[in-house]
Amino acid sequence: MNLFNWMSKFKKSTNHTENPEVDATLKDLLKQMKQSQDFETLESPKPEKNLKIFYYHSLVDVEILHRDILPYLKQNEINSLIDIKKVIPIENITITNDLSKIEDQLFTGSIMIRFEENDEVVLIRAELKKARDVALPEVEFSVVGPKESFVESLDTNINLVRKRLPIPELTIQQFIVGKLSKTKVAILSIEGIANEENVNTVVQRIKEISIDNLTDSSYVTQLIADNPNSPFPQLIDTERPDRISAVLTEGKVAILVDGAPHALIGPITLLEFFSAFEDYFLNWIVASFFRIIRLFAVLFSILITPIYVAVLTYHYEIIPKDVVSTLVTSRREVPLPPILEAIFLELAIELLREAGARLPTKVGQTIGIVGGIVIGTASVQAGLTSNVLLIIVALAALASFTTPVYQMGNTIRLIRFPFLFFAHILGLLGITICFCYILAHLLKLTSLGRPILEPIYPPRITDLKDGFIRLPFSSQSKRPVYLQSEDTMKFKEKIKKRKPSTELDG
């Protein structure tokens, strides 16, 4: 009898007579599972064996069942669960009677085999793995450097990191989070480099998460943040495995969530949000120049519109005489005060951003470009806004896009509005008060217990080598001080003067 004929004798069973001596809880569990249409039960063609196979066909790779399990059950004499474990050529096979383990394994892609007269079962891993292929980074795209990004599969993401760090010191701790979702969360660190206090802080906070459904890594960001009421992100979200590998070697901790194409990094500092990973692929002079431009663009984006409102509302005297005529001409037919004019344009820009982000890519790009041109031109011609403010708001919006980390870009978009209101109420003094309030908030803010304003406060001269600017790699022989890594040295400094090629040839 060939395999096809033997398999045809296996029949799907909906009404099974369970042995009353079998554990009642297992019987109840199977009864509940059989209510789902994707739960399958196969019976052996040999009635005297009372061998049954249970699995969810939506979770199991049926090819493994037909290729690696059923033929060996047919060809060998099976009298016990131990015999099954011996004859089937699959490594991950477990014999257990633990009901919770049976339930977890079935729902994660295992096949269960049992004899009716036995309360123990065999669990064989045959998970159906469906995930998209590794693709180009979309959020953190770089012209130079690796072109791989994380995907929704946790195993694939760990593989991408391990390829870059093939060392036994790379430690991975996995936890199950979510009462209903049973989401796997992995914590990555390098033993001997990462500070144990940082690792233990992350582990403790992950264990303390109490939630029904953990869908994405962004949930973890909000649930383990030092201050969940702060608009500033306290962990960096990245889709680049090369960035994760780099920060792990510095002594940081990374968090991967099954089903999430992004990883989390901590502890972090404020300046890291304005540092693109592409900076490390460029010459240090060019990279430092770009980093300074980003920092200037952020300040420009936050302050330029509030300064316009404050000056036109309270401080006419500081406007240069050559500029006064231009401002008077641009606002001659505008009936709105500067604050309403600015809020109107800022809200219009935000609406265009949201519309462009929520619509399909091609349509969103068209809406952003055409909508900006039409609304801007129409609002100036209608006398609702001045052309000077339109240029200022457009430049501020453009400057906010230079932030490499998406979450910090959203924060910058938000805090512009408090500055606007303070500028309208108290002028430049209001802007100063708002700035001091945000600075005080940042002084108190921490990331996994570490000051987020480091190396500015507390001052760390060594860490400034990769702060506002990026010095050459040869000048960065030590790991960041604020991480308090167990091994503080990246490499030993060697002062070596390179000889000219002519001397080497001689």
N, C-alpha and C positions, 0 to 999 in steps of 0.2 A: 504494500500500500504506500503510495507516494505521499509527499508532504501535503499536497493540495487536498487529497482525499481525507487525510488525517485531520487537517484543519477544518474541513467541511463538517466533520463530526462534532467539532466544537460548536456549541450553539449558545446563542445569547439567551440567558435565563432571566425572567422577571419574577417568577414565583419559586422561591427556594425554601426547602424545609430544613431549617437549621437544627443541629443536634442540641437538645435542651441542656446538655452538660457543658456546652461552650459558654464562655463568659458572656453574660447578658449585655454588658456595655458594648462589647464588640458587635454583637448582634444588632443592637440599637443603632450603632454607628453605620453599619452596612445598610440597614433599613432606611436610614435617612439619606445616605448617599444614592441609593437606588431611585430616589425620587427625581434625580437629575437625568435628563435624557442622554448626557454624554458619559454617564458611568456605565461601564461594560463589565459583564460577568461571563467568563468562558468555563464550560464544564469539560472534564476529561471524558474521552470516549470509553475509558475503562471504568465502569461504575464501581468496581470493587476498591478503587484507589480513593474515591471521593476527593479528588484534587480539583481545586477551583482557582481561577485567575481573576483578579479584580484590578481595574484601572480606569482612569479618565482618558478617553481617546482624544480629548482636546488638549491634554497636557503631556501625553506620552508619544514618543517617536515609534510609530507602529512598525517601522522597518527593523528596529532593534528587537521588537517582540517576535517578528516573523523570522529574523535571521539568526539571532543569538539566544533565543529562549525556547521557542516551540520545537525546533528540530531536536534539541538536546533532551527535552522532556520526552520526546517520542523514541529516540534511539537508545535511551538508557533506562535501566530499571530503577524506578524511584519508589522508595519505601519510607523515606523520612525527609524532613526539611534539610538535614545535613547533606543528604544525597543531592538535593537540588543545588545547594551551595557548591558542592564539589564538581558537578558536571557542567554547570553553566559558566562560560568563559567571560564573565564580567567581574570586574574588580570590586565594585561598590555593591556588595550584597550584605544584608543585615538580617539576623534572626532575632525577633523580639516579640514580647506580648504587651509592651507599653502602649496603651491606647493613644496617648497624646503624640507619641512618636509615629505611630501608624497613620494617624490623621495628617500630621505635618508632611510626612513623606508622600502620601497619596496626592496631596494638594500641591506638591512641588515636582511631580512628574515621575513617581515611582510605580512599579507594578507589584501587586501583592499576590502571593501564592500561599494557599493554606489547605490543610486537610480538615475536614469537617469535625473530626473527633479531637482535634488539637487546638488549644487556645493560642498557640504561638503561630507566627506567620513569617514568611520570607519577603523582604522588601528589596527590590532590584531597581536601581536607578536607570531610567530610560527617558530622561527629560527631553521634551521637544523644544529645541532652541531656535527661536525665530528672532532675529535682530537685523537691523540694517547694517550695511557694511561701513567700515571706517571711512569717513569722508573728510573734505576740507573744513577747517574751522570757519564758521559763519560770523560769529560775534567778535572773535579775536583774530581775524585774518591778518597775516603778515606777508609782505612781499618776499622776504628772505626768511630762511629757517624751515623747520619741519612743517609738513602740510597734513598732519593727522589731528583728529579731534576725538573726544570721547563719544561713545554711543550709549544706548539705553541698557546694555548688558553689563552687569557688574563684573562678570568673569573676563569679558573682553577688555574692560577698562583696567582691571588689575594686570592683565597681560601686557597692555601698552606701557604701564609703569614699570613692570618687572623687566621688560626688554631693555629699558634704559638704565635700570639699576639691578643688574644680575648679581646681587650679593645676599648672603644669608642674613645679614643684619637688618634687611628690610622686613619689618614686622607688620603683619596684618591681623587685626582683631575684628571679628565679625559679630554682629548682634542682630537680633530680630526685633523690629520696632513696628508698632501698629497692632492694635488688638484684632482688627479685621483684615488689614492688608498684609500683615506678616512680611513687611519689607526688610530686606537684608541691607544692613549698613556696615560699611568697612572703615576702620580707622587705620591709617598708614603712618608709620614713623620709622626712623632708622635707629636701632638700638646702639647706644654708645655715642650718639650725636644729639638726638632729641632729649630735651630736659624731661625727666620723668614726671615732674609736676605738671607740665603742659599736657602730656599724654593722659595722665590720670584725670585731669580736669575735663578733657574731652570725653573720656570713657564714662566718668560719673554723670555728666550731663546727658549723654546719649542714653544711659540706663534709666535716667529719671524722666525721660520723655513719656508722657501718657497721652496717647491719641489713638483714635480708631483707625484712621487712614493716613498713611505717609506716602504721598504721591511723588514728591520731588525733593531735591536737595534744598530748595528754597524754604521748605517747611522747617528743615533742621536749622537753617540760618536764624529763623525767627524764634525757634523753641529753645536754642541754647545760647542766645545772645546775652551778653552781660547786662545790657539795658534795652529791652524790647521796645521801649517807648521812644527811642532815639531815631530820628530820621536818617542818621548816618549808619551805613552798613559796618558791621564789626567783624565780618569774615569776607574774604575775597572769593568770588565765584568765577571759576575758569573752566574752559572746555579743552584746554591744551595739556596733553600728557607730558610734554617736555617741560612745561612750567611747573607741574606737580613734582617731577623728578628733581628739578633745580631747587625748589624750596625745601624739599625733604632733606637734601644734602646740607642745607643751611641750619637744620634743626627744627623745622616747623612740622606741624601735624596736618595731614590731609584727610578729608572725609569723602567717601564715595557712597552713593545711594543707588541701589538697584532700581532701574527704570529711569534714572536721571542722567542726561548727557553732560552734566556739569559736576565738577568737584569743588569742595570748599577747602580753603586754606586758612590757618590760624596758628598762632596769633599774628596780627598784621599791624601796620602803622598807616597813618593817614597819607603819607607821601607815596606809599606803594600803589594807591589807587590812581596815581597820575604817572605811573611808570609802566610803559608798554613793554611786553616781553621782547619785542623786536629790538628794543634798545640794546640788548646784549648781543645782537647779531651785527651791529653797526660799530664803526669806529667810535671810540669813547668821546671824541670831540663833537662829532655829529650827533651822537645820542644825547649828550648833555645839552646841546643846543635845542633839540626837539623837546626835551623834558622841560626846559625853561619856558619854551613857547607854550606848552600845555598849561603850566602853572599860571603864566600870565593870562592865558585865554580863560581860565576858570575865574580868576579875579575880575577880569573884564566882563565876563558873562553875568556875574552876580551883581556888580556895582555900577555898571555904566548907565543902565536905565534909572535906578534910584538916584544917582547923582544928577541926571537930567531933570528929574522931577524936583529934587531939592533945590537946585540952582534956579529953575524957573519960578518956583513957588516962593523962595525966601531970599536967595542970594544973587540978585541981579548984578550986584556990584563986582562980582568976581568974573563976570563974562567979559572977555576982551572986546574992545570997541569994534574991531573988524568983524567979529562974529555976531554982534548984536543985530546988525541990519539983516543978516541972513536968517536969524531966528525970528525976528519980527515979521519978515516977509513970509516965512513958512507957516507962521501961526496966525496970520492976519485974518483968515476966514475960518479958523477953528473955534467953534463955540464952547468946546469942552475944556475944563481945567486940565493941567498936565497929568494928574493922577488918573483920571478917567480915560484920558487919551492913551496913557501907557498900559493900563489894565486891559483896555479894548484890544490893543495890538498883541499884548502878551497872551491873552486868552485865544485870540485868533491863531497865533503860532502854535499853541498847545493843541487846539482842535485839529489843525492840519497834521501835526505829529501823530496824534491818536488815530486819525482817519487813515493816514498812510501806513501806520503799523498794523491796523486791524484788517485792512483790505488785502487781497492777493497782491503779490510783489509788483507785477507790472502795472496794475491799476493803482496801487498805493504810490508808486513813483510818479505817475501821471497826476494824481490828485495833489501831491505835495508841490510839484513844480507849477502846474497850471493854477492851482488854488492860491498859492502864494502870490503869483504875478497878478491874478485877477483881483483878489481881495485887496492887496496892497495898492494897486493902481486906482481901484474904485474908491477906496477909503480916502485917499488923498484928493481925488477929484471931487468927492462929495463934501469935503471940508471937515471930515470927522477926525482926521489925524494930520500931522505935519509930515512933510517928506523927510525932514531931519530925524524925527523920532522913528520913522519907518526904517531908515537906514541903520539907526542905532540898535533897534530891536532885532533886525535881521542879522546884524553882526554879532549881537549877543547870543542869538540862537545858534549861529554857526560856530561860535567859540565853544559853546557847551558840548558840541559834538566831538571835540578833541579829547574828551575824557575817555581813556581806554577801557575802564570798567563800567559796565552798563548801570549797575546799581548806584554808583556814585553820580553818574550823569542824571539819574532821576532825582537824587537829593539836591543837586545844584538847581534843577528846574524848579523844585519846590521852594527852596529858601530865598529865591529872588522875590517872592511875593511879600514876606515879612519885611524885607528891606524896603520895598516900595511903600508900604503903609507907614513905616517909621519915617521914611524920607518925606512923606506928605505931611505928617504930624509935626515933626521937629526939625526938618531939613537935614543938614549935614550932621548935626548933633544926634538926630535920630538914627542915621546910618552908623555913627560911632557907637551908640548904645546897643544897637542890634548886633554889631560886630563883636562887641565885648561880651554880650550874652552868649553868642555862639562859641566864642573862644573859651568862656568859662565852662560851657557844656563839654567842649572837646577836652579840656583839662581834666575833667572828671571821668570821661569816657575811657573804657578799657576794652581790650580784646583778649578774652580768656585770661583776664586778670592782669594783662600787661598794658601799660599806658599807650594809648593810640597816637599821641602826639610825639612820641619818641621818634627821632633823636633831637627834636626841637626842645621838648620838655618831657622828662629830664634830659639835659643836654648830653649827647654822646658824640664826641668829636669823631671817633672811629667810624660810627655808623653814617656820618655825613658824607663819607666817601661814596656812598650809593644812595644819596638822598636827593637834594635839589639838582645835583649833577651826578654823572657816573664816571668815576676815575678808572684808569686802566685796570685790568684784572690783576696785574702784578702788584698793584697798590692795595688790593683787597685780600690780604692773606688771612684775615680773621673773620670768623662768623659774627653776625650781629650780636652786640652786647646784650640787648634787651631780651633775647631769647634764652640767655644763660645756658647755652649748650654745654653738654658734658665735655665735648672736644671742641675747644674754642678756635683751633687753628685749621684753616683750610689746607694750607701748604706752608712749607718753610720758606721764608724770604731769603733769596740769594742775590746779593748785589754782584752783578756781572756786567761788565762793560763789553758790549759787542765790538769786535774788531771789524774794520773795513774789509771788504771782500778782497782787495789787493793784498792786504797783509796775510789773509788766510791762504791766498794762492801762493804767496811766497813761502 
